[in-house]
Amino acid sequence: MKALRLIGTAVLALSAASLSAETFRVTLPATAPEAQYDGRLLLILTPDGSKEPRFQVAADYNAAQVVGADVTDWRRGQSFTLDSTLLGFPARSLSQVPKGEYHVQAVLHKYDTYRLANGKTVKLPAARGAGQNWRMEPGNLVSKPIKVSFDPARTGDIAVNLDTVLPPIEPPKDTEFTRYFKFKSPSLSKFWGRDVFINGHVLVPKDFDKHPEARYPIAIFHGHFPAEFGGFRTTPPDPNAKCVPNARFNEPCYNRIEDQEAYDFYKKWVSDDFPRMLIVEIDHSNPYYDDSYAVNSANLGPYGDAITYEFIPALEKKFRGIGQGWARFLYGGSTGGWEAMAAQVFYPKEYNGAFIACPDPIDFRHYMVTNIYEDKNAYWREGPFGRVPKPGKRNYLGHVDYTAEDENHLELVLGDKTRSGGQWDVWEAVYSPMADDGYPKRIFDKRTGEIDKSVAAYWRENYDLSHILRRDWQKLAPDLQGKLHIYVGDMDNFYLNNAVYEVEDFLKTAQPAYQGEVKYGDRAEHCWNGDPTLSNAVSRLRYNTMYLPKILERIEKTAPAGADLKSWRY
């Protein structure tokens, strides 16, 4: 903060470095909707004018340049200067940005003040309908992109005005098949010191309204923030839709594949032989991320209990769920895969099976490519005379797009104190204890990568699913047998298969036997669903049609005597 300055009522000292390089002066307009703002101010530069700069920020080496700084008590009409002393990405400083012509945009990611039940006060970005996407979150301020000539060796200011407030996002509306359920959580509202809601996006079966006597099993499709129920459409895709290519799968019209898969799912959903069930996607976006990881957390609050004991029973009551553990199931991929497994392990009696695709690290000896218990550093493999960077993402050939350090430095630019809304930060927010200042304790230094072993020990005992299974198997086994099924590509982009190997090694020898399955997709990337007959591009779109028949088979094997197996089989 010492290298920043407010022009208005407050002035901070400038370093000599910032005085000798061209800077950006961002002004909060006198017409801003609120008189005062706290938040993260971001400044983005890119030579590419094909789309707004804010949509070009990514961890990739060829992404737009971004720098950021906190603003506190920023008032209408004041200006804030961003200079070369600030950490940036991909270039570490504005002083490293080459002289040239750039499209420039500023974004103010607005923070709210939360007074937590434990007495701590924190400033965080409220979830306002965009899934913690700072590029689109309603109420954030952005500037219209401008084209500038930038020279880091030149002195002076480039003026940027925050002239646009991002509008509210219209919530989705009920249809014949998709219904929306908003639930106020008592436990989360108490934790956060304000009303907190969990939203359910519910796919109801064919003729749901015509069968009031039916009571349905329920499948929780865990994953990232759902704007609406995804992967389902009741109309054929437009054969003339403009192609949207997907470089990862080398598909020139991947949007058409997605649309066709969504329509094919609808046709199966209404067919005579497809199981009549409820499928629920959950919006549990929160001040740290686009979802909560569906577990209790020192920093996010009791989301595990809130979802399992508050939200799901209330949803089942409204949508005529059976309301018993034997008729509840979990599945998902990536974040959703970890959530499905964690919910099944932490609430073993409340669910009857988890189908776990490409889960986030389920053994922290393979936290991506870092062993948080033995490695000293999350960014580097180090020897006595040399070191190599740890990768952050690869393709099926092993080519690396960016390193762990790259991704974490981008997150630090987007928000300090675990406030970036990024992947590494949410793991830290969910798994870490709370620090004295009310924010999560760092698992490793965000600048250097040095690991805090005391925090790692906390992670192990509370969230390392592999360790918990080993530690507690004799107690858990009676309620977990036949319920854990894991699927991952052996070339997962984020090295998530490595942790699965460790879990499989235990499960293969566990006594009593776990009675599930673990499968690997040959050269499959993120997020393979377990079907070896499909390409990765398609398998990731078929979670529902892959797992619902498995759920039906599980119900037939395990439903208790006298269970309702008929009312929902119309």
C-alpha positions as CSV (number, residue, x, y, z in Angstrom):
1,M,0.0,0.0,0.0
2,K,2.9,2.4,0.5
3,A,3.4,2.7,-3.2
4,L,-0.2,3.8,-3.9
5,R,-1.9,7.1,-3.7
6,L,-5.4,8.5,-3.4
7,I,-6.0,11.8,-5.0
8,G,-8.7,13.6,-3.0
9,T,-9.0,13.6,0.8
10,A,-6.3,11.0,1.3
11,V,-2.8,11.0,-0.1
12,L,-0.3,8.1,0.3
13,A,3.4,8.4,-0.2
14,L,4.8,7.4,-3.6
15,S,8.0,5.5,-3.9
16,A,10.8,6.8,-6.1
17,A,10.2,3.9,-8.5
18,S,6.6,4.9,-9.1
19,L,7.6,8.5,-9.8
20,S,9.9,7.4,-12.6
21,A,7.4,5.3,-14.6
22,E,4.1,5.9,-16.4
23,T,1.1,5.2,-14.1
24,F,-2.6,4.8,-14.4
25,R,-4.9,7.1,-12.5
26,V,-8.4,5.6,-12.0
27,T,-11.2,7.8,-11.0
28,L,-14.4,6.9,-9.1
29,P,-17.1,9.1,-10.6
30,A,-19.1,11.6,-8.6
31,T,-22.2,9.7,-9.9
32,A,-21.2,6.3,-8.4
33,P,-24.3,4.6,-6.8
34,E,-22.6,4.4,-3.4
35,A,-20.8,7.2,-1.6
36,Q,-18.0,4.9,-0.4
37,Y,-16.4,1.7,-1.6
38,D,-14.0,-0.9,-0.4
39,G,-12.7,-3.5,-2.8
40,R,-10.0,-4.6,-5.2
41,L,-9.1,-2.3,-8.0
42,L,-7.8,-4.1,-11.2
43,L,-6.2,-2.5,-14.2
44,I,-5.9,-4.7,-17.4
45,L,-3.9,-4.1,-20.6
46,T,-4.0,-6.2,-23.7
47,P,-3.0,-5.7,-27.4
48,D,-6.1,-7.7,-28.4
49,G,-9.1,-5.5,-29.0
50,S,-11.5,-8.3,-30.1
51,K,-13.1,-8.4,-26.7
52,E,-13.1,-6.5,-23.4
53,P,-9.8,-6.7,-21.5
54,R,-11.5,-8.1,-18.4
55,F,-12.5,-11.2,-20.3
56,Q,-8.9,-11.9,-21.3
57,V,-7.4,-12.3,-17.8
58,A,-6.2,-15.8,-17.2
59,A,-3.3,-17.8,-15.8
60,D,-1.9,-18.4,-19.3
61,Y,1.4,-17.1,-20.4
62,N,-0.3,-15.3,-23.3
63,A,-3.1,-13.7,-21.3
64,A,-3.8,-10.0,-20.7
65,Q,-1.7,-8.1,-18.2
66,V,-3.3,-7.2,-14.9
67,V,-2.3,-5.4,-11.8
68,G,-4.3,-4.9,-8.6
69,A,-4.5,-3.1,-5.3
70,D,-6.9,-2.8,-2.4
71,V,-9.0,0.4,-2.0
72,T,-10.5,1.3,1.4
73,D,-13.0,4.0,2.0
74,W,-12.7,5.2,-1.6
75,R,-15.2,8.0,-2.2
76,R,-16.9,9.6,-5.1
77,G,-14.7,11.8,-7.2
78,Q,-11.5,10.5,-5.8
79,S,-8.7,8.9,-8.0
80,F,-6.4,6.1,-7.3
81,T,-3.0,5.6,-8.9
82,L,-1.6,2.2,-9.9
83,D,2.1,2.1,-10.6
84,S,5.1,-0.2,-11.3
85,T,5.6,-1.1,-7.7
86,L,2.5,-3.4,-7.7
87,L,2.7,-7.1,-8.4
88,G,1.3,-7.9,-11.8
89,F,0.7,-10.9,-14.1
90,P,1.9,-12.3,-16.5
91,A,4.6,-9.5,-16.2
92,R,5.5,-9.1,-12.6
93,S,5.3,-5.3,-12.9
94,L,4.1,-2.6,-15.2
95,S,7.7,-1.7,-15.6
96,Q,8.2,-5.0,-17.5
97,V,5.3,-4.3,-19.9
98,P,6.8,-3.5,-23.3
99,K,6.2,-0.1,-24.8
100,G,3.3,-0.3,-27.2
101,E,-0.4,0.3,-28.0
102,Y,-2.8,-1.4,-25.6
103,H,-6.5,-1.7,-24.9
104,V,-7.0,-0.8,-21.2
105,Q,-9.8,-1.4,-18.7
106,A,-10.3,-1.0,-15.0
107,V,-12.6,-3.0,-12.7
108,L,-13.5,-2.3,-9.1
109,H,-14.5,-5.6,-7.4
110,K,-16.6,-4.4,-4.6
111,Y,-16.2,-5.7,-1.0
112,D,-18.8,-5.8,1.7
113,T,-18.2,-5.7,5.5
114,Y,-19.1,-8.9,7.4
115,R,-19.3,-9.0,11.1
116,L,-19.0,-12.7,11.9
117,A,-20.6,-14.5,14.8
118,N,-17.2,-15.1,16.3
119,G,-16.6,-11.3,16.6
120,K,-14.2,-11.0,13.6
121,T,-14.8,-8.3,11.0
122,V,-13.8,-9.0,7.4
123,K,-14.2,-7.3,4.0
124,L,-15.1,-9.7,1.3
125,P,-16.9,-9.7,-2.1
126,A,-20.6,-10.7,-1.6
127,A,-22.0,-13.3,-4.0
128,R,-24.4,-11.2,-6.1
129,G,-25.5,-13.5,-8.8
130,A,-22.5,-14.1,-11.1
131,G,-20.8,-17.0,-9.2
132,Q,-18.0,-14.8,-7.8
133,N,-16.9,-13.8,-11.2
134,W,-15.4,-10.4,-10.7
135,R,-15.7,-9.7,-14.4
136,M,-19.5,-9.8,-14.2
137,E,-20.6,-9.4,-10.6
138,P,-23.5,-7.0,-10.3
139,G,-22.6,-3.7,-8.6
140,N,-18.9,-3.9,-9.7
141,L,-17.7,-0.8,-11.5
142,V,-15.9,-1.0,-14.8
143,S,-14.4,1.4,-17.3
144,K,-15.1,1.4,-21.0
145,P,-12.1,0.0,-22.8
146,I,-9.8,2.7,-24.2
147,K,-6.8,2.4,-26.4
148,V,-3.6,4.0,-25.1
149,S,0.1,4.3,-25.9
150,F,2.0,3.0,-22.9
151,D,5.7,3.4,-22.2
152,P,7.0,2.2,-18.8
153,A,10.0,4.6,-19.1
154,R,7.8,7.6,-19.5
155,T,6.5,9.7,-16.6
156,G,3.0,10.9,-16.2
157,D,-0.5,9.5,-15.6
158,I,-2.9,7.8,-18.0
159,A,-6.5,8.6,-17.0
160,V,-9.1,5.8,-16.7
161,N,-12.7,6.4,-15.5
162,L,-14.9,3.8,-13.8
163,D,-18.0,4.9,-15.8
164,T,-20.2,1.8,-15.8
165,V,-22.0,-0.2,-13.0
166,L,-22.6,-3.8,-13.8
167,P,-26.4,-4.4,-13.7
168,P,-28.3,-7.1,-11.7
169,I,-28.5,-10.5,-13.2
170,E,-32.1,-11.8,-13.8
171,P,-32.7,-15.0,-12.0
172,P,-33.9,-18.0,-14.0
173,K,-37.6,-18.7,-14.2
174,D,-39.5,-22.0,-13.6
175,T,-40.3,-24.1,-16.6
176,E,-42.0,-27.5,-17.1
177,F,-38.9,-29.3,-16.2
178,T,-36.6,-26.9,-14.3
179,R,-37.7,-25.4,-11.0
180,Y,-35.9,-23.0,-8.7
181,F,-35.8,-23.2,-4.9
182,K,-34.4,-20.5,-2.6
183,F,-33.7,-21.4,1.0
184,K,-32.5,-19.2,3.9
185,S,-30.1,-21.2,6.0
186,P,-30.4,-20.5,9.8
187,S,-26.9,-21.8,10.6
188,L,-25.1,-19.9,7.8
189,S,-27.0,-16.7,8.5
190,K,-25.8,-16.9,12.1
191,F,-22.2,-17.5,11.0
192,W,-22.1,-14.6,8.5
193,G,-24.1,-12.1,10.5
194,R,-26.6,-11.6,7.7
195,D,-29.2,-13.6,5.7
196,V,-27.5,-16.3,3.7
197,F,-29.4,-18.3,1.0
198,I,-28.8,-21.6,-0.7
199,N,-30.4,-22.0,-4.1
200,G,-31.5,-25.2,-5.7
201,H,-31.8,-25.7,-9.5
202,V,-34.1,-28.7,-9.7
203,L,-34.7,-30.9,-12.7
204,V,-38.1,-32.6,-12.2
205,P,-39.2,-35.7,-14.1
206,K,-41.7,-36.0,-16.8
207,D,-45.3,-35.4,-15.7
208,F,-44.1,-34.3,-12.2
209,D,-47.2,-32.1,-11.7
210,K,-49.6,-34.9,-12.9
211,H,-48.4,-37.3,-10.2
212,P,-48.8,-35.7,-6.8
213,E,-48.8,-39.1,-5.2
214,A,-45.2,-39.8,-6.3
215,R,-42.2,-39.5,-4.0
216,Y,-38.8,-39.3,-5.7
217,P,-35.2,-40.3,-5.1
218,I,-32.9,-37.4,-5.4
219,A,-29.4,-36.9,-7.0
220,I,-27.3,-34.0,-6.0
221,F,-25.2,-33.0,-9.0
222,H,-22.3,-31.1,-7.3
223,G,-20.2,-28.6,-9.2
224,H,-19.5,-25.0,-9.7
225,F,-22.0,-22.2,-9.6
226,P,-25.0,-22.9,-11.9
227,A,-26.5,-19.9,-13.6
228,E,-29.4,-22.2,-14.5
229,F,-29.8,-26.0,-14.8
230,G,-27.1,-26.9,-17.3
231,G,-26.8,-29.4,-20.0
232,F,-30.6,-29.7,-20.6
233,R,-32.6,-28.3,-23.5
234,T,-36.1,-29.2,-24.8
235,T,-35.6,-28.0,-28.4
236,P,-33.3,-29.3,-31.1
237,P,-30.1,-27.4,-31.6
238,D,-29.8,-24.8,-34.3
239,P,-27.8,-26.4,-37.1
240,N,-26.8,-22.9,-38.3
241,A,-25.6,-21.7,-34.9
242,K,-22.4,-19.8,-35.1
243,C,-19.5,-22.1,-34.3
244,V,-17.6,-21.6,-31.1
245,P,-14.4,-23.6,-31.3
246,N,-12.8,-25.5,-28.4
247,A,-9.0,-25.6,-28.6
248,R,-8.6,-28.2,-25.8
249,F,-10.6,-30.8,-27.8
250,N,-9.7,-29.5,-31.2
251,E,-13.4,-29.1,-32.0
252,P,-14.3,-26.3,-34.4
253,C,-18.0,-26.3,-33.3
254,Y,-18.0,-27.5,-29.7
255,N,-21.1,-25.5,-28.9
256,R,-23.1,-27.6,-31.3
257,I,-21.9,-30.7,-29.7
258,E,-22.9,-29.3,-26.3
259,D,-26.4,-28.4,-27.6
260,Q,-26.9,-31.8,-29.2
261,E,-25.9,-33.5,-26.0
262,A,-28.3,-31.3,-23.9
263,Y,-31.1,-32.2,-26.3
264,D,-30.3,-35.9,-26.3
265,F,-30.4,-35.8,-22.5
266,Y,-33.9,-34.3,-22.6
267,K,-35.1,-37.0,-24.9
268,K,-33.8,-39.7,-22.5
269,W,-35.2,-37.8,-19.6
270,V,-38.8,-38.0,-21.0
271,S,-38.5,-41.5,-22.4
272,D,-40.5,-44.4,-20.9
273,D,-37.6,-46.4,-19.5
274,F,-35.6,-43.6,-17.9
275,P,-35.7,-43.4,-14.0
276,R,-38.1,-40.7,-12.6
277,M,-35.9,-38.8,-10.1
278,L,-35.0,-35.3,-9.0
279,I,-31.7,-33.9,-10.0
280,V,-30.5,-30.9,-8.1
281,E,-27.7,-28.5,-8.9
282,I,-26.8,-26.2,-5.9
283,D,-25.9,-22.5,-5.9
284,H,-23.9,-22.1,-2.7
285,S,-21.8,-19.3,-3.9
286,N,-20.3,-17.3,-1.0
287,P,-17.8,-14.5,-0.3
288,Y,-14.8,-16.7,-1.1
289,Y,-15.8,-18.7,-4.2
290,D,-18.5,-19.8,-6.6
291,D,-19.4,-22.7,-4.2
292,S,-18.6,-23.8,-0.7
293,Y,-17.2,-27.3,-1.2
294,A,-20.2,-28.6,0.7
295,V,-18.4,-29.1,4.0
296,N,-18.1,-27.3,7.3
297,S,-15.3,-24.7,7.2
298,A,-13.8,-22.4,9.8
299,N,-13.8,-19.6,7.2
300,L,-16.9,-20.3,5.0
301,G,-19.2,-21.6,7.8
302,P,-21.2,-24.8,8.3
303,Y,-22.1,-25.4,4.7
304,G,-21.9,-29.2,5.0
305,D,-24.5,-29.3,7.8
306,A,-26.5,-26.6,6.1
307,I,-26.8,-28.5,2.8
308,T,-27.3,-31.9,4.4
309,Y,-29.5,-31.1,7.3
310,E,-31.3,-27.9,6.3
311,F,-31.4,-27.4,2.6
312,I,-31.9,-30.9,1.2
313,P,-34.8,-31.9,3.7
314,A,-36.5,-28.6,2.8
315,L,-36.1,-29.2,-0.9
316,E,-37.4,-32.8,-0.6
317,K,-40.4,-31.5,1.3
318,K,-41.3,-29.0,-1.5
319,F,-40.6,-31.3,-4.4
320,R,-41.8,-34.6,-2.9
321,G,-38.5,-36.3,-2.3
322,I,-38.5,-39.6,-0.4
323,G,-36.5,-37.9,2.3
324,Q,-34.4,-40.9,3.4
325,G,-30.7,-41.7,3.1
326,W,-31.2,-44.7,0.9
327,A,-32.8,-42.5,-1.8
328,R,-30.2,-39.7,-1.9
329,F,-27.2,-39.8,-4.2
330,L,-24.2,-37.6,-5.1
331,Y,-22.2,-37.1,-8.2
332,G,-20.1,-34.5,-9.9
333,G,-16.7,-33.7,-11.5
334,S,-13.7,-31.7,-10.5
335,T,-14.8,-29.5,-7.6
336,G,-18.1,-31.4,-7.7
337,G,-16.2,-34.7,-7.6
338,W,-14.4,-33.7,-4.4
339,E,-17.7,-32.5,-2.9
340,A,-19.5,-35.7,-3.8
341,M,-16.8,-37.7,-2.1
342,A,-16.5,-35.4,0.9
343,A,-20.3,-35.3,1.5
344,Q,-20.5,-39.1,1.3
345,V,-17.5,-39.6,3.7
346,F,-18.6,-36.9,6.2
347,Y,-22.3,-37.8,6.1
348,P,-22.1,-41.6,5.4
349,K,-25.6,-42.4,6.5
350,E,-27.3,-39.5,4.7
351,Y,-26.4,-40.6,1.1
352,N,-26.4,-44.0,-0.6
353,G,-23.6,-43.5,-3.2
354,A,-21.1,-41.0,-4.6
355,F,-20.0,-41.1,-8.3
356,I,-16.8,-39.1,-8.2
357,A,-15.3,-37.8,-11.4
358,C,-11.9,-36.1,-11.7
359,P,-12.0,-35.0,-8.1
360,D,-9.9,-32.1,-6.7
361,P,-7.0,-33.4,-4.7
362,I,-8.4,-36.2,-2.4
363,D,-4.9,-36.9,-0.9
364,F,-2.8,-33.9,0.0
365,R,0.4,-35.8,-0.6
366,H,-0.6,-35.0,-4.2
367,Y,-2.0,-31.5,-3.8
368,M,-1.6,-31.1,-7.6
369,V,2.1,-32.0,-7.7
370,T,3.0,-31.0,-4.1
371,N,3.2,-33.1,-1.0
372,I,2.2,-30.5,1.6
373,Y,3.5,-32.6,4.4
374,E,7.0,-33.3,3.1
375,D,7.8,-30.6,0.5
376,K,9.1,-27.3,1.7
377,N,7.8,-25.3,-1.3
378,A,4.7,-25.3,-3.4
379,Y,6.3,-23.7,-6.4
380,W,9.7,-25.4,-6.8
381,R,11.4,-28.8,-6.7
382,E,14.7,-27.8,-5.1
383,G,18.0,-29.5,-4.8
384,P,21.3,-28.4,-3.3
385,F,22.4,-26.7,-6.5
386,G,19.3,-26.2,-8.7
387,R,15.6,-26.1,-8.9
388,V,12.7,-26.6,-11.4
389,P,9.3,-25.0,-11.3
390,K,6.2,-27.1,-10.5
391,P,3.7,-27.3,-13.3
392,G,0.1,-26.0,-12.9
393,K,-1.6,-27.4,-16.0
394,R,-0.7,-29.8,-18.8
395,N,-2.4,-31.3,-21.8
396,Y,-2.6,-35.0,-22.7
397,L,0.9,-34.8,-24.2
398,G,2.3,-33.3,-21.0
399,H,2.8,-29.8,-22.5
400,V,2.6,-27.3,-19.7
401,D,0.5,-24.0,-20.0
402,Y,1.6,-22.4,-16.8
403,T,3.2,-23.1,-13.4
404,A,1.8,-23.3,-9.9
405,E,3.6,-20.1,-9.2
406,D,2.0,-18.4,-12.2
407,E,-1.5,-19.2,-11.1
408,N,-0.9,-18.2,-7.5
409,H,0.7,-14.9,-8.5
410,L,-2.4,-14.2,-10.6
411,E,-4.6,-14.9,-7.7
412,L,-2.5,-12.6,-5.5
413,V,-3.0,-9.8,-8.0
414,L,-6.7,-10.4,-8.1
415,G,-7.1,-10.3,-4.3
416,D,-5.0,-10.6,-1.2
417,K,-6.0,-12.4,2.0
418,T,-7.4,-15.4,0.0
419,R,-9.9,-13.1,-1.7
420,S,-9.2,-13.7,-5.4
421,G,-12.1,-16.1,-6.0
422,G,-9.5,-18.5,-7.6
423,Q,-8.9,-22.2,-7.2
424,W,-6.0,-22.2,-4.9
425,D,-7.5,-19.5,-2.7
426,V,-10.8,-21.4,-2.3
427,W,-8.9,-24.6,-1.2
428,E,-7.2,-22.4,1.4
429,A,-10.4,-20.8,2.5
430,V,-12.2,-24.1,2.9
431,Y,-9.5,-26.2,4.5
432,S,-7.5,-23.7,6.6
433,P,-8.2,-22.5,10.2
434,M,-9.1,-18.9,10.6
435,A,-6.2,-16.5,11.4
436,D,-6.4,-13.8,14.0
437,D,-7.4,-11.2,11.5
438,G,-10.5,-13.2,10.5
439,Y,-9.1,-14.4,7.1
440,P,-7.9,-17.9,6.3
441,K,-4.4,-18.9,7.4
442,R,-2.1,-19.3,4.4
443,I,-1.1,-22.9,3.6
444,F,1.9,-21.4,1.8
445,D,3.4,-17.9,1.3
446,K,1.7,-16.7,-1.9
447,R,4.8,-14.9,-3.1
448,T,7.5,-17.5,-2.3
449,G,5.6,-20.8,-2.1
450,E,7.0,-21.7,1.4
451,I,4.6,-24.2,3.1
452,D,3.3,-23.7,6.6
453,K,3.5,-27.2,8.2
454,S,1.2,-26.3,11.0
455,V,-1.6,-25.4,8.5
456,A,-0.8,-28.6,6.5
457,A,-1.3,-30.6,9.7
458,Y,-4.7,-29.0,10.2
459,W,-5.7,-29.8,6.6
460,R,-4.7,-33.4,7.0
461,E,-6.8,-34.1,10.1
462,N,-9.9,-32.3,8.7
463,Y,-10.0,-32.4,4.9
464,D,-7.5,-34.9,3.5
465,L,-10.1,-37.5,2.4
466,S,-7.5,-40.2,1.8
467,H,-6.1,-39.8,5.3
468,I,-9.6,-39.7,6.9
469,L,-10.5,-43.0,5.1
470,R,-7.4,-44.7,6.4
471,R,-7.8,-43.2,9.9
472,D,-11.5,-44.0,10.3
473,W,-12.2,-46.9,8.0
474,Q,-13.3,-49.3,10.7
475,K,-15.9,-46.8,11.9
476,L,-16.9,-45.7,8.4
477,A,-16.9,-48.9,6.5
478,P,-20.3,-50.2,7.5
479,D,-21.9,-47.1,6.1
480,L,-19.6,-46.6,3.1
481,Q,-19.4,-50.0,1.5
482,G,-20.6,-49.9,-2.1
483,K,-20.9,-46.2,-2.1
484,L,-17.5,-44.8,-3.4
485,H,-16.9,-44.9,-7.2
486,I,-14.1,-42.8,-8.6
487,Y,-13.3,-42.0,-12.3
488,V,-10.4,-40.0,-13.6
489,G,-8.3,-39.6,-16.7
490,D,-4.7,-40.7,-16.3
491,M,-3.6,-37.4,-18.0
492,D,-5.8,-35.1,-16.0
493,N,-4.9,-31.6,-16.9
494,F,-4.4,-30.7,-13.2
495,Y,-2.6,-34.0,-12.1
496,L,-5.7,-35.0,-10.1
497,N,-5.2,-38.7,-11.0
498,N,-2.1,-38.8,-8.7
499,A,-4.2,-38.4,-5.6
500,V,-6.6,-41.0,-6.8
501,Y,-3.8,-43.6,-7.1
502,E,-3.1,-43.2,-3.4
503,V,-6.8,-43.6,-2.5
504,E,-7.1,-46.6,-4.8
505,D,-4.1,-48.2,-3.1
506,F,-5.9,-48.1,0.2
507,L,-9.3,-49.1,-1.0
508,K,-8.0,-52.2,-2.8
509,T,-6.7,-53.6,0.4
510,A,-9.2,-52.1,2.8
511,Q,-10.9,-54.5,5.2
512,P,-13.8,-54.8,5.2
513,A,-13.8,-54.4,1.4
514,Y,-15.0,-51.1,0.0
515,Q,-17.2,-52.7,-2.7
516,G,-16.9,-49.8,-5.2
517,E,-14.9,-49.1,-8.3
518,V,-12.0,-46.9,-9.4
519,K,-11.4,-46.5,-13.2
520,Y,-9.0,-44.5,-15.3
521,G,-9.3,-43.1,-18.8
522,D,-6.3,-43.8,-21.0
523,R,-4.8,-40.4,-22.0
524,A,-8.1,-38.8,-20.9
525,E,-7.9,-35.2,-19.6
526,H,-10.2,-33.3,-17.2
527,C,-13.0,-34.3,-16.7
528,W,-13.6,-37.9,-17.9
529,N,-16.8,-39.5,-16.5
530,G,-15.8,-43.2,-16.5
531,D,-17.1,-44.3,-20.0
532,P,-14.2,-45.7,-22.0
533,T,-16.2,-45.7,-25.2
534,L,-16.5,-41.9,-25.4
535,S,-14.1,-39.2,-26.1
536,N,-13.3,-36.8,-23.3
537,A,-15.1,-34.0,-25.2
538,V,-18.3,-36.0,-24.9
539,S,-17.9,-37.9,-21.7
540,R,-17.7,-34.8,-19.6
541,L,-21.2,-33.8,-20.9
542,R,-22.8,-37.1,-19.9
543,Y,-22.6,-37.2,-16.1
544,N,-26.4,-37.4,-15.8
545,T,-27.0,-40.2,-18.3
546,M,-23.9,-42.1,-17.0
547,Y,-24.7,-42.1,-13.3
548,L,-28.5,-42.2,-13.1
549,P,-28.7,-45.8,-14.3
550,K,-26.0,-46.8,-11.7
551,I,-28.1,-45.0,-9.1
552,L,-31.2,-47.0,-10.1
553,E,-29.2,-50.2,-9.8
554,R,-27.9,-49.2,-6.3
555,I,-31.5,-48.5,-5.2
556,E,-32.7,-51.9,-6.3
557,K,-29.9,-53.6,-4.3
558,T,-30.1,-51.5,-1.1
559,A,-33.6,-50.2,-0.6
560,P,-34.9,-51.2,2.8
561,A,-37.9,-53.5,3.2
562,G,-41.1,-51.5,2.7
563,A,-39.4,-48.7,0.8
564,D,-41.3,-46.9,-1.9
565,L,-40.1,-48.3,-5.2
566,K,-43.3,-47.8,-7.1
567,S,-44.8,-44.4,-6.9
568,W,-42.0,-42.8,-8.9
569,R,-41.8,-45.6,-11.5
570,Y,-44.7,-44.4,-13.6
